[in-house]
């Protein structure tokens, strides 16, 4: 009985609308957002002609709006898009990036038989009309948050994708939690609904829209209401290639230095972690300082967007897959590091070298011939971590090949700050990772002797004796 009464009321309103010429269709959007609605004649059986051109305009010459004679295809005119389905009794109008200037009265219809007045209301609302850019990686699972006004709590929520025109993805009445579903919409009815996209692929990139289904009022539409969709948020999803898997070869009883680089948008406060095989993640809770966990030392450098990892005194047990990652709101991004430990005794024990202040010294280093690597030398700090030579000091270091698999590192103009423990190694660079497998250890001590001369103390002592001898002669 109630449904019949509602239908009668709607028919009366439509009839009055046609007689009086007043606005029959009210559509609401928000500034910065989008809106989509269907335009049809009031008497579809007699008035709709699928072969006539269709239009949606502020005035009949369509200087503001769009018109088309094309069926079964989206037609674009700036922010306005129109789709006329020849098998349907209506055509669809889609408007993006609404502004307050769009507010007002329009007309939609065909070019000969019928027209219908449309009132477009564009409002400002802090929870509506937002546009964001979101980045995802192939294979990742992400969640898109869609905020809405509390008055739409019970309304149907919708998720669309924009290609040539808007394409329906799912709504809150369709979404399920099946493990096979790529898209899942979860409406908490707490002014936010979430859309989860699983197993992101390159084809998933593009523009998506969050919206609510409504009629001319703010109340939940009835089953007989003429509804439209107010899109409240636009998401541009950029899909990037995954952070790949890299194999790193290091050597028994030696050390390895790994630098993991993360994308620009993940620099800053995102927490980094290291994980070996299936063991628990080891988070780096502090930034800009070395943090130790058993044999693994980690340094989170937020300004450079890198995580440095140093593992010393390698053994066969250290071999395995390491994940160098960053914790995000949606998922854990990481690089797989497949660490292989070569257990052959290819390199000698540590050597000791003596350098003369102001002179040069040469350190002999080994590197694997089978790899295209970059020659590397580093110096241990107080924590026994071998760090790269600073850029201000690098100009005094030179590399030269001596024989196959052997190179020489020369340090010129040696000073007291050069004393310490050095490691030679082979540096290998990948897209998101740099690894240095250390091979030779050198303990460098300094001497104040001049080449082919007596020590300074002896020269001074001889000078004192000579001066005394001259003084004695002068007394005679």
C-alpha positions as CSV (number, residue, x, y, z in Angstrom):
1,X,0.0,0.0,0.0
2,X,2.8,2.4,1.0
3,X,4.8,1.6,-2.2
4,X,1.7,2.3,-4.3
5,X,1.1,5.6,-2.5
6,X,4.8,6.7,-3.2
7,X,4.4,5.8,-6.9
8,X,1.2,7.9,-7.1
9,X,3.0,10.9,-5.5
10,X,5.9,10.7,-7.9
11,X,3.5,10.5,-10.9
12,X,1.7,13.6,-9.6
13,X,5.0,15.5,-9.1
14,X,6.2,14.6,-12.6
15,X,2.8,15.6,-14.1
16,X,2.9,19.0,-12.3
17,X,6.5,19.4,-13.4
18,X,5.6,18.9,-17.0
19,X,2.6,21.3,-16.9
20,X,4.4,24.1,-14.9
21,X,7.8,23.8,-16.6
22,X,9.5,23.8,-13.3
23,X,12.7,21.8,-12.6
24,X,12.0,18.0,-12.6
25,X,15.5,16.7,-11.9
26,X,17.7,17.9,-9.1
27,X,21.4,16.8,-9.1
28,X,23.8,17.6,-6.3
29,X,27.6,17.6,-6.4
30,X,30.4,19.2,-4.5
31,X,33.1,21.7,-5.5
32,X,36.1,19.7,-6.8
33,X,34.1,16.5,-7.2
34,X,32.2,14.9,-10.0
35,X,28.6,13.9,-10.7
36,X,26.9,11.4,-12.9
37,X,23.1,11.1,-13.7
38,X,20.7,9.7,-16.2
39,X,18.6,11.9,-18.4
40,X,15.3,10.5,-19.8
41,X,11.9,11.8,-20.9
42,X,9.0,11.5,-18.6
43,X,7.2,9.2,-21.1
44,X,9.9,6.9,-22.3
45,X,7.7,4.7,-24.5
46,X,6.5,7.5,-26.7
47,X,9.0,10.3,-26.5
48,X,12.5,8.7,-26.5
49,X,14.0,8.4,-29.9
50,X,17.3,6.5,-29.9
51,X,18.3,7.9,-33.3
52,X,18.0,11.6,-32.4
53,X,21.0,13.6,-31.2
54,X,21.2,14.1,-27.5
55,X,22.4,17.1,-25.5
56,X,23.0,18.4,-22.0
57,X,23.5,22.2,-22.0
58,X,23.0,25.4,-20.1
59,X,21.7,26.8,-23.3
60,X,20.5,25.2,-26.5
61,X,23.7,26.0,-28.5
62,X,25.7,24.1,-25.9
63,X,28.4,26.6,-25.3
64,X,28.3,25.2,-21.7
65,X,27.6,21.5,-21.9
66,X,27.8,18.7,-24.5
67,X,25.8,17.2,-27.4
68,X,26.2,14.1,-29.6
69,X,24.5,12.0,-32.3
70,X,26.8,9.0,-31.5
71,X,25.3,5.9,-29.9
72,X,27.0,3.3,-27.8
73,X,30.1,5.4,-27.1
74,X,31.3,8.1,-24.7
75,X,31.7,11.6,-26.1
76,X,33.9,14.2,-24.3
77,X,33.8,17.9,-24.3
78,X,36.2,19.2,-21.7
79,X,34.8,18.3,-18.3
80,X,31.5,17.1,-19.8
81,X,31.0,13.5,-20.9
82,X,27.9,12.0,-22.5
83,X,27.0,8.4,-23.3
84,X,23.9,7.5,-25.4
85,X,23.1,3.8,-25.3
86,X,20.8,3.0,-28.2
87,X,19.3,0.0,-26.3
88,X,18.4,2.1,-23.3
89,X,15.6,4.7,-22.6
90,X,18.0,7.3,-21.2
91,X,21.5,8.7,-21.8
92,X,24.1,9.3,-19.1
93,X,25.8,12.7,-18.3
94,X,29.1,12.8,-16.4
95,X,30.7,16.0,-15.2
96,X,34.2,16.2,-13.6
97,X,36.0,18.8,-11.4
98,X,32.8,20.7,-10.5
99,X,33.1,24.4,-9.4
100,X,30.6,26.8,-7.9
101,X,30.3,28.4,-11.3
102,X,28.6,25.2,-12.5
103,X,25.7,25.7,-10.1
104,X,22.5,26.5,-12.0
105,X,19.8,25.3,-14.4
106,X,20.4,23.1,-17.5
107,X,18.4,21.3,-20.1
108,X,18.8,17.7,-21.3
109,X,16.9,16.0,-24.2
110,X,17.0,15.1,-27.8
111,X,17.2,17.6,-30.6
112,X,13.5,17.4,-31.7
113,X,11.0,15.7,-29.5
114,X,11.6,16.3,-25.8
115,X,13.6,18.1,-23.2
116,X,13.9,18.1,-19.4
117,X,15.1,20.7,-17.0
118,X,17.9,19.9,-14.6
119,X,19.0,21.8,-11.6
120,X,22.7,21.3,-10.7
121,X,23.6,22.2,-7.1
122,X,27.3,22.5,-6.3
123,X,28.2,22.8,-2.6
124,X,31.3,23.2,-0.7
125,X,32.1,20.5,1.9
126,X,35.4,19.7,3.6
127,X,34.8,16.0,3.3
128,X,34.0,16.2,-0.4
129,X,35.8,17.1,-3.6
130,X,39.2,15.9,-2.6
131,X,41.8,14.7,-5.2
132,X,44.8,12.6,-4.3
133,X,47.7,10.7,-5.9
134,X,48.4,7.2,-4.6
135,X,51.3,5.0,-5.6
136,X,51.3,1.2,-5.6
137,X,53.7,-1.5,-6.8
138,X,53.0,-4.5,-9.0
139,X,51.9,-7.4,-6.8
140,X,51.1,-5.1,-3.8
141,X,47.7,-4.9,-2.0
142,X,46.5,-1.4,-1.3
143,X,43.5,0.2,0.5
144,X,41.9,3.4,-0.7
145,X,40.1,5.5,2.0
146,X,36.9,7.4,1.0
147,X,35.6,9.9,3.5
148,X,31.9,11.0,3.3
149,X,29.5,13.3,5.1
150,X,27.7,11.6,8.0
151,X,24.3,12.3,6.4
152,X,25.2,9.6,3.8
153,X,25.7,6.9,6.4
154,X,23.0,4.6,5.1
155,X,23.4,5.4,1.4
156,X,24.8,3.0,-1.1
157,X,28.6,3.6,-1.6
158,X,30.0,3.2,-5.1
159,X,33.5,2.9,-6.6
160,X,34.1,3.7,-10.3
161,X,37.0,3.9,-12.6
162,X,37.5,6.6,-15.3
163,X,38.7,5.5,-18.7
164,X,37.0,7.1,-21.7
165,X,34.1,7.6,-19.3
166,X,33.2,6.3,-15.8
167,X,33.0,2.5,-15.5
168,X,31.3,0.9,-12.5
169,X,33.6,-1.3,-10.4
170,X,31.4,-2.2,-7.4
171,X,29.1,-0.9,-4.7
172,X,28.5,-1.6,-1.1
173,X,25.7,-4.0,-1.8
174,X,27.9,-6.1,-4.1
175,X,31.2,-6.3,-2.4
176,X,32.2,-9.6,-0.6
177,X,35.2,-10.8,1.3
178,X,36.0,-13.7,-1.0
179,X,39.7,-14.5,-1.2
180,X,39.3,-14.4,-5.0
181,X,37.9,-10.9,-5.2
182,X,40.2,-8.3,-6.6
183,X,38.2,-5.4,-5.3
184,X,36.6,-5.3,-1.8
185,X,34.5,-2.5,-0.5
186,X,34.1,-2.2,3.3
187,X,31.7,0.4,4.7
188,X,32.2,0.9,8.5
189,X,29.3,3.5,8.5
190,X,31.6,5.7,10.5
191,X,32.0,8.4,7.8
192,X,34.6,6.3,5.9
193,X,34.4,3.4,3.5
194,X,37.5,1.5,2.3
195,X,38.2,-0.1,-1.1
196,X,40.9,-2.8,-1.1
197,X,42.6,-3.7,-4.4
198,X,44.5,-6.9,-4.4
199,X,47.5,-8.1,-6.4
200,X,48.0,-4.8,-8.3
201,X,49.0,-5.0,-11.9
202,X,50.2,-2.4,-14.4
203,X,46.7,-2.3,-16.0
204,X,45.2,-1.2,-12.6
205,X,46.7,2.3,-12.9
206,X,44.4,5.2,-13.7
207,X,41.8,7.4,-12.1
208,X,39.2,6.1,-9.6
209,X,36.2,7.7,-8.0
210,X,34.5,7.2,-4.7
211,X,30.9,8.2,-4.5
212,X,27.4,7.9,-2.9
213,X,24.1,7.2,-4.5
214,X,21.4,9.8,-3.7
215,X,18.3,11.5,-5.0
216,X,17.4,15.2,-4.8
217,X,17.4,15.1,-1.0
218,X,19.9,14.0,1.7
219,X,17.8,11.1,2.8
220,X,18.4,7.5,1.7
221,X,16.8,7.0,-1.7
222,X,13.8,4.8,-1.9
223,X,13.5,1.9,-4.4
224,X,11.5,4.2,-6.7
225,X,13.6,7.3,-6.5
226,X,15.3,8.7,-9.5
227,X,18.9,8.7,-8.3
228,X,22.3,10.1,-9.3
229,X,25.8,9.6,-8.0
230,X,27.8,12.3,-6.2
231,X,31.5,11.5,-6.5
232,X,33.3,12.7,-3.3
233,X,36.9,11.8,-4.0
234,X,39.1,11.2,-7.0
235,X,42.2,9.0,-6.8
236,X,44.9,8.9,-9.4
237,X,46.6,5.5,-8.9
238,X,50.2,5.2,-10.2
239,X,51.5,1.7,-10.6
240,X,55.2,1.2,-10.5
241,X,57.5,-1.8,-11.1
242,X,58.2,-3.9,-8.0
243,X,61.3,-3.5,-5.9
244,X,63.0,-6.5,-7.3
245,X,65.0,-9.5,-6.0
246,X,68.8,-9.2,-6.0
247,X,71.5,-11.8,-5.4
248,X,74.5,-10.7,-3.4
249,X,77.6,-12.9,-3.1
250,X,79.8,-12.4,0.0
251,X,82.7,-14.4,1.5
252,X,83.2,-16.6,4.6
253,X,84.6,-14.7,7.6
254,X,84.4,-11.4,5.8
255,X,81.7,-8.7,5.8
256,X,79.1,-7.3,3.5
257,X,77.6,-3.8,3.3
258,X,74.2,-3.3,1.7
259,X,72.4,-0.1,0.9
260,X,68.6,-0.4,0.2
261,X,67.1,2.6,-1.6
262,X,63.4,3.4,-1.4
263,X,61.1,5.5,-3.6
264,X,60.9,9.3,-3.1
265,X,57.4,9.2,-1.5
266,X,58.6,6.7,1.2
267,X,61.4,8.9,2.5
268,X,61.0,10.5,5.9
269,X,59.1,9.0,8.8
270,X,58.2,5.5,7.4
271,X,59.8,2.9,9.6
272,X,62.3,0.5,7.9
273,X,62.9,-3.1,8.7
274,X,65.1,-6.2,8.0
275,X,63.8,-9.7,7.9
276,X,65.7,-12.9,7.3
277,X,63.8,-15.8,5.7
278,X,60.5,-16.2,7.5
279,X,61.7,-14.9,10.9
280,X,60.2,-11.9,12.6
281,X,60.8,-8.4,11.1
282,X,63.5,-6.4,12.9
283,X,62.3,-2.8,12.8
284,X,64.8,0.1,12.9
285,X,63.3,2.2,15.7
286,X,65.8,5.1,15.4
287,X,67.0,7.2,12.6
288,X,70.4,8.7,11.8
289,X,72.3,6.3,14.0
290,X,73.5,2.7,13.8
291,X,71.3,0.2,15.6
292,X,72.6,-3.3,16.3
293,X,70.7,-6.6,16.3
294,X,72.9,-9.6,16.9
295,X,75.4,-9.5,13.9
296,X,73.3,-7.1,11.8
297,X,73.8,-3.4,12.1
298,X,71.3,-1.0,10.5
299,X,71.2,2.7,9.8
300,X,68.1,4.5,8.6
301,X,68.9,7.6,6.7
302,X,65.6,9.4,6.0
303,X,67.1,12.3,4.1
304,X,68.6,10.0,1.5
305,X,65.7,7.5,1.6
306,X,68.0,4.6,2.3
307,X,68.6,1.8,4.8
308,X,72.2,0.7,5.3
309,X,72.8,-2.8,6.5
310,X,76.2,-4.1,7.7
311,X,76.9,-7.8,8.5
312,X,80.3,-8.8,9.7
313,X,82.2,-12.0,10.3
314,X,80.0,-14.0,7.9
315,X,79.4,-17.7,8.4
316,X,77.4,-20.3,6.5
317,X,74.5,-19.7,8.8
318,X,74.1,-16.1,7.5
319,X,73.2,-17.4,4.0
320,X,69.5,-16.9,3.1
321,X,66.9,-14.4,1.9
322,X,66.8,-11.0,3.5
323,X,64.0,-8.5,3.1
324,X,65.1,-4.9,3.3
325,X,61.7,-3.1,3.6
326,X,59.6,-0.2,4.7
327,X,56.4,-0.4,6.6
328,X,53.5,1.4,4.9
329,X,49.8,1.8,5.8
330,X,48.8,-0.7,3.1
331,X,51.5,-3.2,2.9
332,X,55.2,-3.9,3.5
333,X,57.4,-2.9,0.6
334,X,60.7,-4.7,0.3
335,X,63.6,-5.8,-1.7
336,X,64.5,-9.5,-1.6
337,X,68.2,-9.9,-1.0
338,X,69.4,-13.5,-1.7
339,X,72.7,-13.6,0.2
340,X,75.0,-16.3,-0.9
341,X,78.1,-17.1,1.2
342,X,81.2,-18.3,-0.8
343,X,83.0,-20.6,1.7
344,X,86.2,-20.8,-0.3
345,X,89.4,-19.4,1.1
346,X,90.1,-17.0,-1.7
347,X,91.7,-14.1,0.2
348,X,94.5,-13.9,2.7
349,X,94.3,-12.9,6.3
350,X,94.6,-9.3,7.3
351,X,97.8,-7.5,6.4
352,X,99.6,-4.6,8.1
353,X,101.0,-1.6,6.2
354,X,103.1,1.3,7.4
355,X,102.7,4.7,5.8
356,X,104.9,7.7,6.1
357,X,103.1,11.0,6.8
358,X,103.1,13.1,3.7
359,X,103.9,10.2,1.4
360,X,101.8,7.6,-0.4
361,X,100.8,4.1,0.4
362,X,99.5,1.2,-1.7
363,X,97.0,-1.5,-0.5
364,X,96.6,-4.7,-2.5
365,X,93.0,-5.9,-3.0
366,X,91.2,-8.8,-4.6
367,X,87.9,-8.9,-6.4
368,X,85.9,-11.6,-8.2
369,X,86.8,-11.6,-11.9
370,X,83.5,-13.1,-13.0
371,X,81.6,-10.0,-11.9
372,X,81.4,-6.6,-13.5
373,X,82.0,-4.7,-10.3
374,X,83.2,-1.3,-9.1
375,X,86.3,-1.2,-7.0
376,X,85.7,-0.1,-3.4
377,X,87.6,0.8,-0.3
378,X,86.1,1.7,3.1
379,X,87.4,2.4,6.6
380,X,86.1,1.0,9.9
381,X,84.6,3.4,12.5
382,X,84.6,2.9,16.2
383,X,81.7,0.4,16.0
384,X,83.8,-1.8,13.5
385,X,81.4,-0.8,10.7
386,X,83.3,-0.2,7.4
387,X,81.9,3.0,6.0
388,X,82.6,4.6,2.6
389,X,85.4,7.2,2.4
390,X,83.9,10.7,2.6
391,X,83.6,12.7,-0.7
392,X,86.1,15.2,0.6
393,X,88.8,12.5,1.1
394,X,88.1,10.5,-2.1
395,X,90.3,12.7,-4.2
396,X,93.3,11.2,-2.5
397,X,92.3,7.6,-3.3
398,X,93.1,6.0,-6.7
399,X,92.6,2.5,-8.0
400,X,94.6,0.7,-10.6
401,X,94.6,-2.9,-11.8
402,X,97.8,-4.9,-11.3
403,X,96.9,-8.5,-12.4
404,X,93.7,-10.4,-13.1
405,X,91.4,-10.2,-10.0
406,X,93.8,-7.9,-8.2
407,X,93.7,-4.1,-7.9
408,X,95.8,-1.6,-6.0
409,X,94.3,1.2,-3.9
410,X,96.7,4.1,-3.4
411,X,96.3,6.8,-0.8
412,X,98.3,10.0,-1.4
413,X,99.5,12.6,1.0
414,X,99.0,10.4,4.1
415,X,98.1,12.2,7.3
416,X,97.4,11.1,10.9
417,X,93.6,10.8,10.2
418,X,94.4,8.0,7.7
419,X,95.5,5.6,10.4
420,X,93.1,2.7,11.0
421,X,91.6,-0.4,9.5
422,X,90.6,-0.5,5.8
423,X,88.7,-3.1,3.8
424,X,88.8,-3.5,0.0
425,X,85.9,-4.9,-1.8
426,X,83.8,-5.2,-4.9
427,X,80.7,-2.9,-5.2
428,X,77.8,-4.0,-7.3
429,X,74.9,-1.6,-8.1
430,X,71.3,-2.5,-8.9
431,X,68.2,-0.3,-9.4
432,X,67.2,-0.2,-5.7
433,X,70.3,-1.7,-4.0
434,X,74.0,-1.3,-3.8
435,X,76.1,-4.1,-2.2
436,X,79.8,-4.2,-1.3
437,X,81.3,-7.6,-0.6
438,X,84.5,-7.0,1.4
439,X,87.6,-9.1,0.7
440,X,90.8,-7.8,2.1
441,X,91.6,-6.2,5.5
442,X,94.5,-3.8,6.0
443,X,95.7,-2.3,9.2
444,X,97.4,1.0,8.4
445,X,99.8,2.5,10.9
446,X,101.8,5.7,10.5
447,X,105.5,6.6,10.8
448,X,107.0,10.1,11.1
449,X,110.2,8.9,9.2
450,X,111.2,10.6,6.0
451,X,112.1,8.3,3.2
452,X,115.8,7.2,3.2
453,X,116.6,9.5,6.2
454,X,117.0,9.1,9.9
455,X,114.1,9.7,12.2
456,X,113.4,13.3,13.1
457,X,114.4,12.7,16.8
458,X,117.8,11.5,15.7
459,X,118.3,14.5,13.5
460,X,117.4,16.8,16.4
461,X,119.7,14.9,18.7
462,X,122.6,15.2,16.2
463,X,121.9,19.0,15.9
464,X,122.2,19.4,19.7
465,X,125.5,17.5,19.8
466,X,126.9,19.6,16.9
467,X,125.9,22.8,18.6
468,X,127.7,21.8,21.8
469,X,130.8,20.9,19.8
470,X,130.8,24.4,18.2
471,X,130.4,26.0,21.6
472,X,133.4,24.1,23.0
473,X,135.7,25.1,20.1
474,X,134.7,28.7,20.6
475,X,136.1,28.7,24.1
476,X,139.7,28.1,22.8
